[in-house]
Amino acid sequence: MRIIDLRSDTVTVPTPAMREAMARAEVGDDVYGEDPTVIRLEEMAAARMGKEAGLLCVSGTMANQVAVMTHTRRGDEVILEEEAHIYYYEAGALAVLSGVQPRLVKGQRGMMDPDDLARAIRPSNIHYPPPRLLCLENTHNRAGGTVMTPALTRVLADVAHERGLAVHLDGARIFNAAVHLGCDPRELAAPADSVMFCLSKGLAAPVGSVLCGSREFIERARRNRKIVGGGMRQAGVIAAAGVVALETMVDRLAEDHAHARLLADLLSEDPLFRVDRETVQTNIVLCWLTRGDAFAYVRRLAARGVKVNATGPDRIRLVTHKDVARADIEEAAAIMKEEAGRFA
Ligand SMILES: *Cc1c(COP(=O)(O)O)cnc(C)c1O
């Protein structure tokens, strides 16, 4: 049975060009700063983000949490949108690694209102934890891959900076945002002090995320990466795939976005599904079942070769990526309709 895997863009496998580059990669001990391929990837990544320096991390979670560790001290407050990945999906790392307290701000499709943000940042008072960091997310994962414009990013960062907070951008899928807007990712990253993006999602590299920021920030982050066990040795083997990802996999994300819109259109033809098409801006489709249980539905689809994730009792998430073609999207939609129809 052919599997159509729409659980995440993290399931993408490396391209033949990546395998080739990995096999041929020039390597050295990166903890000694001697891996030329890692250095090349970090420099490329920093240039793409418009920052001075980059730091290759094992995962997006590591890159985000190393950023928080580097921006904060124990007992500080970190402000996040209420469904931010850093808060929602990183296994409590804010508390475990940095000992910081999250303060959550309700968003609209993942975007905070600047006035709500301003109200959430409390003035200095012996009773309050010092607010130290604002975390933003673009695209927003839980909101369905929604895109934050450079203008809103700037306004929110200004609110934080005026009050003495630093700004970290969780840009796991920042290239999807840039492709959707037709802008340079540097415009999205410019208002933030640090930014991280994933090589291992739509860009299809096997491993890796890069944290970018000022030279001084990355120097301190490098030490924090060591603390969490992220000092790697001949990491050029994985960095080589990252270089190919940045060189060849960014522009094709537009195809994933077109496939997501197609999937949203096909599903919304059927009253068994409710899709908020306004949020289908990049490669994620959130879909509510009007009947039946999402977890049972996911099991039935898996038995037919269509893999999706339930992200709530009546909600499923579908993610398009390079390893699903247009024909797969059409087939998956047909199977999804058939199986949803069985919840009488
Ligand atoms: C996937 C993701 C991450 C974390 O990446 P991992 O490599 O899975 O740890 C962080 N933030 C957002 C918004 C993501 O979508």
The ligand as an SDF file (V2000), in Angstrom:
LIG
                    3D

 15 15  0  0  0  0  0  0  0  0999 V2000
    8.8520   22.2530   14.4640 C   0  0  0  0  0  0  0  0  0  0  0  0
    8.8870   23.5240   15.2050 C   0  0  0  0  0  0  0  0  0  0  0  0
    9.8690   23.7560   16.1830 C   0  0  0  0  0  0  0  0  0  0  0  0
   10.8220   22.7010   16.7010 C   0  0  0  0  0  0  0  0  0  0  0  0
   11.5030   21.9600   15.8320 O   0  0  0  0  0  0  0  0  0  0  0  0
   12.0580   20.4930   16.2040 P   0  0  0  0  0  0  0  0  0  0  0  0
   13.1800   20.3740   15.2490 O   0  0  0  0  0  0  0  0  0  0  0  0
   10.9350   19.5590   15.9530 O   0  0  0  0  0  0  0  0  0  0  0  0
   12.5080   20.5080   17.6250 O   0  0  0  0  0  0  0  0  0  0  0  0
    9.8700   24.9730   16.7930 C   0  0  0  0  0  0  0  0  0  0  0  0
    8.9830   25.9130   16.4840 N   0  0  0  0  0  0  0  0  0  0  0  0
    8.0270   25.7330   15.5590 C   0  0  0  0  0  0  0  0  0  0  0  0
    7.0720   26.8310   15.2650 C   0  0  0  0  0  0  0  0  0  0  0  0
    7.9350   24.5300   14.8920 C   0  0  0  0  0  0  0  0  0  0  0  0
    6.9780   24.3370   13.9890 O   0  0  0  0  0  0  0  0  0  0  0  0
  1  2  1  0
  2  3  1  0
  2 14  2  0
  3  4  1  0
  3 10  2  0
  4  5  1  0
  5  6  1  0
  6  7  2  0
  6  8  1  0
  6  9  1  0
 10 11  1  0
 11 12  2  0
 12 13  1  0
 12 14  1  0
 14 15  1  0
M  END
$$$$
